[in-house]
């Protein structure tokens, strides 16, 4: 494992262990909505800072972009780390054990290292450009199923009520009659990583932010997955709806018929 991804994994693992301890001590049943909101804010901001602190000890000249803490600029033309402590907040708020800690590193504008962990079940997805993707230290590859009728396809719900959100819901409805199983685990980052590990054969995701896109995209590509927007275009911006699948399923997921 590359030194930079190894350091990122260690920082994410430590934050995850701290997060689990905080969850064990917090009584959500006896807490008010205001207390829950404060607990979530304390976790996201505090643990994000702890990851940045660990990374900065080894790379003080680098820049750090936290989902909650914003951009902490380092020296010019140095790598940029992107950190998100809890993806998906909705799952975390109600105790569903499917949320991720995300750490990605960009060098010269390209994502070179990525870590996505689920601190509840111990899953640790990692990748470095050109060196493949791993789950808990073992190499992973996407599957080769070529029919939607045999595929488990993940999805996430679109946000809002506009035309784009409506069209996305229509796509998901069509998939219900075409796939073996359609499942929503909530976290975009974990959903992408699941395709890389062949737990899902594809995913149709909505409103994917930059943290999930950068880290998840590298893990998926290093595992042999394809990624595109809903029109089949491979260039994707944050906030987009996208498809991630094994190479044999992408065309059928575009649903242009």
Buried (B, 14 or more C-beta within 10 A) or exposed (E): EBEBBBBBBBBBBBBBEBBEEBBEEBEEEEEEEEEBEEBBEEBBBBBBBBBBEBBBEEBEEBBBBBBBBEEBEBEEEBBBBBBBBBBBBEBBBEEBEBBBBBBBBBBEEEBBBBBBBBBBEEBBBBBBBEBBBBBEEEEBBBBEBBEBEEBBBBBBBBEEEEEBBEEBBEBBEEBEEBBEEBBBBBBBBBBBBBBBBBBBBBBBBBBBBBBBBBBBBBBBBBBBBBBBBBEEEEEBEEEBBBBBBBEBBBEBBBBEE
